[in-house]
Amino acid sequence: MLHQLKEQVLEANLDLVRQGLVVFTFGNASGIDRDEGLVAIKPSGVPYEKLQPEDMVVTDLDGKIVEGSLKPSSDLATHLLLYKEFLSIGGVTHTHSEFATAWAQARMPIPPLGTTHADYFYGEIPVTDDLTDEEINGDYVLNTGVAIARRFRQLDPLAVPGVLVAGHAPFTWGKNVLDAAHNAALLETVARMAFYTVSINADYRTISQALQDRHYFRKHGAKATYGQ
């Protein structure tokens, strides 16, 4: 099972590259085995084209390395905090994809402007508050996760499987690591469409709640009708 998890984590990381969501060694993806309480994550600073399944670093939920000879991603503490806070998720990704990062740097949530957004994100894609100087100068990576969890106190992380960290970049998650990588690509697509929409018409309107519900719930929930 652990070898399969590492293969999936590698595939998700390579998906981020194939989708144009990362450059150089930016970005990372991780997956969790909930039964074992173990997380597999990309190693820090290793070029994607050189990665093999055995290079994935396995840690427990406290960050202790239990398998692997390389250092884990520098964002490990954020991933682990999200796994502890969002018990329904099975994978996390972090990228600096261009359009989603632009919204994060602007400290603006992405409003639900159309049905493409509503198919995958129920409501706006939120942005966190800025981290305080104390949070930045303290355990910065852990506090990034704390800021995300704080923003999601009243939100369902599976209904809105992504966030913009203010002044930083996006994180996404999903039921497994491949789903999380898929959501990273969807978030970038929605961010790009929203940027163009707002550029074309600064007096934009969000779609109605009825249209949002119609599109989101046809793909999600007990009464979903989309697909086979």
N, C-alpha and C positions, 0 to 999 in steps of 0.2 A: 504493500500500500504506500509506503514512504517513497519507494522508487517511482511509482506512478505519480505521486504528488509532485516530485521534483521534475518529472517529464512535463507535467502540465504547467508548472511554474515557468520552466524554460520556454515552452511554447507561447505562453502569454507574454513573456518579455519580448520574444521575437515578433509577436503580433504588434506590439507597440512600435517596433521598428518598421515593419511592413506597412503599417497605417500612417507612417510619417509623423508619429507623435513624439518621438525622441530623436535627438542628435547626439553623436559621440557616445558617451557613457551616461548621459542624463537618463533619469527615469528608472523605475523599478516596479516589479510586480511580486506579490507573495500569495501563498495559499496556506490554508490551515487544515490539519487533520484534527477535527474536534474531539474524536474519540481518544486520541493520544495526547491532545493538548500540545501539538508540535506544529511549528510554522516553518515553511521553506521559502527562502527569499533569495533574490539575485545577490551575488557578491558585489562589494563596492569597487567601482572603477575598472571593471574588467570589460573590454570591448565585446559587444554583443556577438560578433562573428566568431569569437573564440569560445563562447560558452558551451558547456556540455551539461547534461543532467546532473552529473556527479559534482559539478561546481556549485550547485545550489547549496546554500548554507541552511542548516536546520537548527532551530533554537526552540527552547520552551517559551512559555508565555511571559517569563521573567527576563528573557533575552540571553539565557545561558546557552552557549553553543553545545549541541549534543552530537552533531555530525557535520563534517566539512573542515577543510584546512584553510579556507580563505576568510577574510573579514566580511561580515554581512553588510548589506546596504546601510549607508549612513542614516537612512530614514526608518530603520528598523523599529525604533521606539514609537514612532507614530503608528505604524502598522499594528504593533502589539496592543497599543491603547485602543485602537478601533476594534480589534477582535474582542477585547474585554468588554467594551461598551456596547457593540452591536452584535449580539449573539446570533443573529440570523444570517450573518454574512460568512462567506467562505473564501473570499479573495479580495485583495486590495491592490490598486495600482496608483502610481504617482508619476505624472509627466509634467513637462513644461511646454505642452502643445501651444502653438502660437496664439490662436484666437481665445481659447479658454484662459490662457495666462494673461492676455490683454484685459479681459473682464476682471480677473483677479487683481491685476495691478490698478485698474480703475476703481476697485473696491465697489463694484456694482453687481448685484445679482442678475442672472439672465432671466428676463421675464418670459412667460409662455406666450409667444407671439403667433404660433401656428400649430397645425396638427402634427408636424414632424416632432416638435418638442413634446407635445402631449402624448404621443405614442409611447414615450419612454420615461418621461419625467413628469410626475404629478405635481404641478405647480412650478413656481420659479426655482431655479437652481441657486441656492443661497450662497452668500459670501460670509465668511467669518468676521468677527471683530478683529482689529489689529491686536497683535500680541503686545503686552506691556513691556517696558524696558526690563522689568524684573523677570518676566517670562523669557525674554530673548537672552538675557545674560545668565539665566539659570539653566534648567534642562530644556533647552530650546526645542529639540526634536520631540520630546515627550509632550511639551506644552503646545506644540502644533496640534497634536492629537487631542489634547484637552480642549483647545479652542474649537475644533471640529465637533467634538461630542457636546460641548456647551451649546453650539448653534443648533444641534439636532435634538434638544430636549423635548421639543414639541413636534418633531417630525419623524416619519417612518423612514428609516434608511433604505429600505428596499423599494419604497415608492419614489424616493428621490435618491438614486444611487450615485450621487456625486456632490462635490462641494468645491467652492473656490476659496482658497486660503488667501486672505487679504494681503496684497503686496507680494504674493508668492506664486502660487500655481494651483492646478486642480489635483484632487484625489478622487478616485472612483472606487467602487466596490461592487460585489455581486454575490450570487449564491455560491459561486466557485471562482477560481482565479481566471478562467477563460471568459466567464461572464463579466468579470470586473474589467478585463481588457477590452471586451466588446463595448462596455459602457464608456470607457475612455474615448473610444473612437466616436461613439454617438454624441458624447458631450462636446467634443471638438467640432463636429458637424453642426450641432445646434448653436454653439457659440459663434461659428462663422456666419451662419444664416442670420442670427440675431444682430450681429455687427452690421451686415449689409442692410438689413431691414431698418435699423435705427439710422443708418447713414442716408438711406433713401428718404425716410420720413421721420423727422424728429418728433412728430406728433403721433407716434404709433399708438395702437391700442392692443391690449392683450386679447386673446380669444375669450369667448364667453365660457362660463363654468360648464354649461351644457355641452358645448363642443369639446371641451377638455375632458369631461367625464366620458363622453361617447368614445373618444379615441383611446384614452388610457385604459378603460375597463374592457374594451374589446380584446385587448392583448394581455391583461393582467387580472388576477382574481378568479374566484370560483366560477364566474359566468363568462369567462373569456371565450370568444368565438373565432378569433383569428388563427389561421393556420390549420394543420392537420392534427 
